[in-house]
Structures are given as C-alpha cells and as structure tokens.
Amino acid sequence: MKPEINTKYDWYQNATHVFVTFKVQGDKELAKNTDISFTDSSFTLKTKDQEIKVELSGKINSEIS
C-alpha cells in the first residue's frame, strides 16, 4: 500500500479556531512529516506526494480570544 493521507478527514471550526483530524495510512513517519497550513479561509494538508486543500465554511478571526 502506498502511504497516503486518507481522504476521509474530520474538521470543525468556530469563529477563532479550526480542529482537524486526519488519518495517514501505511507509514507512521509520513504522519509525522505531514504539514498543515492555514489561511483565514482554508487549510491544506501536504506531504511530498499529496496535497489536500479544504475551504472553510467561514473566515477565521485569530484576533479574537
């Protein structure tokens, strides 16, 4: 099996935070080396061979605490 991020992932957001749960299949090291990046309207999961971009349902305001 080729190591990859399983395309079944869960995420939840509120006005200030995004919570992401994802599964990496086939290689525990790949899980450690998966990058996640955020903008105010999306997040991206990225490995050297795969990229998954998810648009959020609303913009995140990190200025609010």
Order of alpha helices (4+ residues) and beta strands (2+ residues): beta-beta-alpha-beta-beta-beta
